[in-house]
Amino acid sequence: SAIAGLLVLGSMTVHAQAAGKAEQEKCFGVAKAGKNDCGTSKHSCAGQSKTDNDPTEWKSVAKGTCEKMGGKLVSAEAKKDGKGGY
């Protein structure tokens, strides 16, 4: 019974996290040094940005808040090569 309860609780947590992720968007230019969410052409991993608010670095934010924070939905690199923000 206790194990079944833990499995149900774990399943609910995964579903809640998935629902929260769906309401996120990539926001370029707002990540602080070392707080970016993913790799770029400059490095391969999250947490490796070297400067605050680099326009090529991104982090996930609540949908609809990026531009209010001063960020962009399209990276500076994507604007140069015409590929968009992803």
Secondary structure, DSSP 8 states (H G I E B T S, - for coil): -HHHHHHHHHHHHHHHHHHHHHTEEEEET---TT--SS--SS-SSTT---STT-TT-EEEEETT-TGGGT-BSS-HHHHHHT----
